[in-house]
């Protein structure tokens, strides 16, 4: 069975090779149709991230999956479209015990295609029934966006939880970065009724306007202050700057990751005075729990109906597995690997 594998920590080791196709009796056999590629996959291929399963020296990549169930059983029927939850419980912390491995307190979790657990970049995978999430047939190929959407839903859920620590009526939001995550966050915030400004380096991003948001090229204008800032570009300086863009009671959420060796600057008064007197908050968000997956899939269906054809434009490149390098290098939206038609 073909799979995309890598030796974690070894740059340039990614390759397509044959692996075993064993499916345990307690697992659901899933034929992988399509697999989204993202910055995390790129970092693993570059040798910056990733952990192989215990006792093995390679990791099967892939965590943004759309698949189809191969046979009836375990509450699923042959032909059901599904996606798979990425992060799994560490089994010994309070958060994981309460069904929130996204908030794992130990760091001993495992993640499909990332940390200590093989991923979905293979033709057939066996998956535990409780880790599968049904995808409505109406979504079709858009189901490959379930994983990144769940991450965005989780971030916005926590924005509301943090902001709701005090009386709060947010209306205006800023999204920095207009890659796949930035676009999905923009659409989600528009679904919730926010006035959204999305900013990035590109001269134009037509998809932003399709959602009824305003697009501003970075550096073009003084954008004013916002109730919510979501940093999706993965830029540490923009993360620091987010505190200075907040209204009183505002909340900034960091989704992007920037691991470069660098220093960022921030005006002392912004953090030493304005953040305190204005009750501003900043936090980071990663991964998602099951309720976020279900809410994200529902949101994708609402986006599909409200803005017909828009999400399809986000899926900009579709290539076979042996062209994984092209998918990783693609910057025009979401790139996916096709494993089965």
C-alpha positions in Angstrom: 0.0 0.0 0.0 1.4 3.4 -1.0 2.0 5.9 1.8 3.8 9.2 2.3 6.4 8.7 5.0 9.1 10.8 6.6 11.9 10.3 9.1 11.2 12.9 11.8 14.1 15.3 12.3 15.6 14.4 9.0 15.1 17.2 6.4 14.4 15.9 2.9 13.5 12.4 4.0 9.9 12.5 2.8 9.1 9.8 0.2 6.3 7.6 -1.1 6.8 3.9 -0.3 4.8 0.7 0.5 3.6 0.1 4.1 1.5 -2.7 5.6 -2.3 -2.3 5.2 -3.4 -4.1 8.4 -6.9 -3.2 9.8 -7.7 -4.6 13.3 -11.0 -6.2 14.0 -12.0 -3.4 16.4 -11.2 -0.7 13.7 -13.2 0.8 10.9 -11.5 0.3 7.5 -11.4 3.7 5.7 -10.3 4.2 2.1 -8.6 7.6 2.0 -9.9 9.8 -0.7 -8.2 13.1 -0.2 -5.7 14.6 2.2 -5.1 18.3 3.0 -1.6 19.5 3.4 -0.6 22.4 5.7 2.2 24.2 7.4 2.6 21.5 10.0 3.3 18.9 7.3 5.8 21.3 5.7 7.6 21.7 9.0 7.8 17.9 9.5 9.2 17.4 6.0 11.8 20.1 6.7 12.9 18.2 9.8 11.7 20.8 12.3 8.9 18.8 13.9 7.3 15.4 14.2 7.7 12.3 16.4 7.7 8.7 15.1 5.6 6.1 16.9 7.4 4.2 19.6 9.8 1.6 18.3 9.7 2.9 14.7 12.0 5.2 12.7 9.5 6.7 10.3 6.1 8.5 10.5 3.3 8.3 8.0 2.2 11.9 7.3 -1.2 13.3 7.0 -3.9 14.6 9.4 -6.5 16.4 7.3 -8.4 13.5 5.9 -11.5 12.8 3.9 -12.2 9.1 3.6 -15.0 6.6 2.8 -15.9 3.6 5.0 -15.1 0.3 3.3 -17.5 -2.1 5.0 -20.4 -2.0 7.5 -19.7 -2.2 11.2 -19.1 -0.3 14.4 -22.0 2.1 13.7 -20.8 2.9 10.2 -22.1 1.8 6.8 -20.1 1.1 3.7 -19.9 4.3 1.6 -20.1 6.7 4.6 -17.9 9.8 4.2 -15.8 10.4 7.3 -12.9 12.4 8.7 -10.7 11.5 11.7 -9.9 13.3 14.9 -6.2 14.2 15.1 -5.3 14.4 18.8 -5.7 11.5 21.2 -5.8 11.5 25.0 -2.6 11.1 27.1 -4.9 9.1 29.4 -3.6 10.6 32.6 -4.6 14.2 32.9 -7.8 16.0 34.0 -8.4 17.6 30.6 -8.1 14.4 28.7 -10.2 12.6 31.2 -13.0 15.1 30.6 -12.8 14.7 26.8 -10.6 17.7 26.0 -7.3 16.3 24.6 -7.0 19.7 22.8 -6.2 21.1 26.3 -4.0 18.2 27.4 -2.0 19.2 30.5 0.9 16.8 30.1 1.9 17.0 26.5 1.9 13.2 26.3 -0.9 13.1 23.7 -0.5 11.5 20.3 -1.6 13.0 17.0 -2.3 11.4 13.7 0.6 12.1 11.3 2.3 14.4 13.7 3.2 13.0 17.1 3.7 9.3 18.0 0.9 8.1 15.7 1.0 7.3 12.0 -1.2 9.6 9.8 -3.7 9.2 7.0 -1.4 9.7 3.9 -2.0 6.1 2.8 -4.6 4.3 0.7 -6.3 2.4 3.5 -6.3 3.1 7.2 -7.9 1.3 10.2 -9.5 3.8 12.7 -11.2 3.5 16.0 -14.9 4.2 15.6 -14.9 6.8 18.4 -12.3 8.8 16.5 -14.2 9.1 13.3 -16.5 12.0 12.5 -19.3 11.6 9.9 -19.2 14.0 6.9 -22.6 14.8 5.3 -22.7 13.6 1.7 -23.8 17.1 0.6 -20.4 18.4 1.6 -18.6 16.0 -0.7 -15.0 17.0 -1.4 -15.3 20.0 1.0 -15.2 17.5 3.8 -11.4 17.6 3.5 -11.6 21.0 5.3 -13.1 19.5 8.4 -9.9 19.3 10.3 -8.6 22.9 9.8 -12.2 24.2 10.3 -12.4 22.4 13.7 -9.2 24.1 14.8 -10.7 27.5 13.9 -14.0 26.7 15.6 -12.0 25.8 18.8 -10.2 29.1 18.6 -13.4 31.1 18.3 -15.0 29.1 21.1 -12.2 30.1 23.4 -12.3 33.7 22.2 -15.9 33.8 23.4 -15.0 32.0 26.7 -12.2 34.4 27.5 -14.2 37.5 26.4 -17.2 36.3 28.4 -15.3 36.6 31.6 -16.9 40.0 31.8 -19.8 41.7 30.1 -18.9 41.8 26.5 -20.6 42.5 23.1 -18.0 42.1 20.4 -18.7 43.4 16.9 -15.5 44.0 15.0 -12.8 41.5 14.3 -9.4 41.5 12.6 -7.9 38.4 10.9 -4.2 38.6 10.1 -3.2 36.2 7.4 -5.3 35.1 4.5 -4.1 31.5 3.8 -6.6 28.6 4.3 -6.8 29.1 8.0 -7.3 32.9 7.7 -10.0 32.5 5.1 -11.8 29.9 7.2 -11.7 32.1 10.3 -13.0 35.0 8.3 -16.0 32.9 7.1 -16.7 31.6 10.6 -16.7 35.1 12.1 -19.0 36.3 9.3 -21.3 33.5 10.1 -21.4 34.8 13.7 -22.3 38.3 12.5 -18.9 40.0 13.1 -17.8 42.9 11.0 -14.5 41.5 9.7 -11.3 43.0 8.3 -8.8 40.5 6.9 -5.3 41.6 6.3 -2.4 39.9 4.5 0.6 40.7 2.2 -1.2 39.9 -1.1 -2.6 42.8 -3.1 -6.0 41.1 -3.2 -8.0 38.2 -1.8 -11.4 37.9 -3.6 -12.6 35.2 -1.3 -12.6 37.6 1.6 -15.1 39.9 -0.2 -17.3 36.8 -1.0 -17.9 36.4 2.7 -18.8 40.1 3.1 -15.6 41.0 4.9 -13.2 43.8 4.0 -9.7 42.9 2.7 -6.8 45.3 3.4 -3.3 44.7 2.2 -0.9 44.7 5.2 0.6 48.1 5.9 -2.0 50.0 3.7 -3.9 51.8 6.4 -4.5 52.4 10.1 -7.2 49.9 10.8 -8.3 51.1 14.2 -9.1 48.9 17.2 -11.0 45.6 17.3 -12.9 43.5 19.8 -11.3 40.4 18.5 -8.0 39.8 16.7 -7.1 36.3 15.3 -3.5 35.9 14.1 -3.4 33.3 11.4 -0.2 34.3 9.5 2.2 32.6 11.8 4.3 35.8 12.4 5.6 36.4 15.9 5.7 40.2 15.4 2.1 40.3 14.3 1.3 38.2 17.4 2.9 40.8 19.7 1.2 43.6 17.7 -2.2 42.0 18.3 -2.3 43.4 21.9 -2.1 46.9 20.6 -5.0 46.4 18.2 -7.5 45.6 20.8 -10.4 47.7 22.2 -11.1 47.6 25.9 -12.0 44.1 26.9 -10.7 42.8 23.6 -9.3 39.3 23.0 -6.5 38.3 20.7 -6.1 34.6 19.7 -2.9 33.2 18.2 -3.4 30.2 15.8 -0.3 30.5 13.6 3.1 29.3 14.7 6.4 31.0 14.2 9.5 29.1 15.4 12.1 31.3 13.9 15.0 32.4 16.0 14.2 36.1 16.5 13.2 38.9 18.8 10.0 40.9 18.4 9.3 44.4 19.7 6.4 45.9 21.5 5.9 49.4 22.9 6.2 49.3 26.6 3.0 51.2 27.3 1.0 48.8 25.2 1.7 45.9 27.5 2.5 47.8 30.7 -0.5 50.2 30.7 -3.0 49.7 28.0 -3.4 45.9 28.3 -3.9 46.2 32.0 -6.2 49.2 32.1 -8.1 47.9 29.1 -8.6 44.4 30.4 -7.2 43.0 27.2 -6.3 39.3 26.8 -4.1 37.2 24.5 -3.9 33.5 24.3 -2.9 30.7 21.9 -5.0 27.9 20.5 -4.2 24.6 18.9 -6.1 21.5 17.8 -9.8 20.6 18.6 -12.0 18.3 20.5 -15.0 16.3 19.2 -17.5 19.1 19.8 -15.4 21.4 17.7 -15.3 18.9 14.8 -19.1 18.6 14.8 -19.6 22.3 15.0 -17.0 22.9 12.3 -18.7 20.4 9.9 -22.0 22.1 10.5 -20.4 25.5 9.9 -18.9 24.2 6.6 -22.4 23.1 5.5 -23.8 26.6 6.4 -20.9 28.3 4.5 -21.6 26.1 1.5 -25.3 27.1 1.4 -24.7 30.8 2.2 -21.8 31.4 -0.2 -22.2 28.8 -3.0 -19.0 28.0 -4.8 -16.7 30.0 -2.4 -15.2 27.1 -0.5 -14.5 25.2 -3.7 -12.2 28.2 -4.6 -10.2 27.6 -1.5 -9.2 24.1 -2.6 -6.7 25.4 -5.2 -4.5 22.4 -6.0 -5.3 18.7 -6.2 -2.5 16.3 -7.1 -1.6 12.6 -6.7 0.4 11.5 -3.7 3.7 11.3 -5.6 3.4 15.0 -6.2 3.5 15.8 -2.5 6.3 18.3 -3.0 4.1 20.4 -5.2 1.3 20.4 -2.6 3.7 21.4 0.2 5.0 24.3 -1.9 1.6 25.6 -3.0 0.6 29.0 -1.6 -2.6 29.7 -3.5 -5.0 28.2 -1.0 -5.5 24.6 0.3 -3.6 21.9 -1.6 -4.7 18.3 -1.3 -3.3 14.9 -2.2 -5.7 12.5 -4.0 -5.3 8.9 -3.0 -8.6 7.4 -4.3 -11.3 8.8 -6.6 
